[in-house]
């Protein structure tokens, strides 16, 4: 088991997804730009250019405020649902510490053997193999 190879694969996959997401974002923004330009051209055909520009700007401002409010609510909800990684890690380390302390007090020979086995497994897992 080569952990660095797995991490490399995960990072490569994440980079590909980020690139794809960026391309999709740019295409979507170009489409929105054309829709906004079409809205302005249509309004300018109905009325003078200055009020058409003011109405287009106002609509864009209202859309940005609505997007900010909805996005903020979604972000607050996702933060509230998931506990932080540090608190989860701290709980796991605390539990492991209590279990190790219990094992060492109960039978020190088993604790020494288990720590040797765990060290060998860790060395095997983290070794650089081709």
Phi, psi and omega in degrees: 000113180256106184292321181294327176293320178293317178297320178298317178296319179295318180293321178296318178297318179296322179294320178296317178295322178295319177296317178296318178297321178295318179297316179297320179298315180296319178295318179295320178294323176296318177298318177296323178299317178293322177296319179294318178296319177296321177298316180295316180297318179297316179295321180295332176286335181272330183214187181291164185291321183296310178295326178297319178294320179294317180294318178298316178297319178295319178296318178296321178297315178297320177296320180292321178295316178297319179295320179296318180293315180293316178297320177297320178295319179295317180296318178297321180293319180291326176293323183289329184283324188257123175290158183288155181295323182295318181293322177295317180295320178297320177296320179294317179295320178297317178296316178297320178297318178295320179294319178295317178299319178296318181294317181294319179292325185282312183210095183296330181294316178296322179297319179294318179294315180296322179292325176294318179295317179297321177295319178294318177297317179296320178295321179293318183291320185268002181289151180271104178243150177268000000 
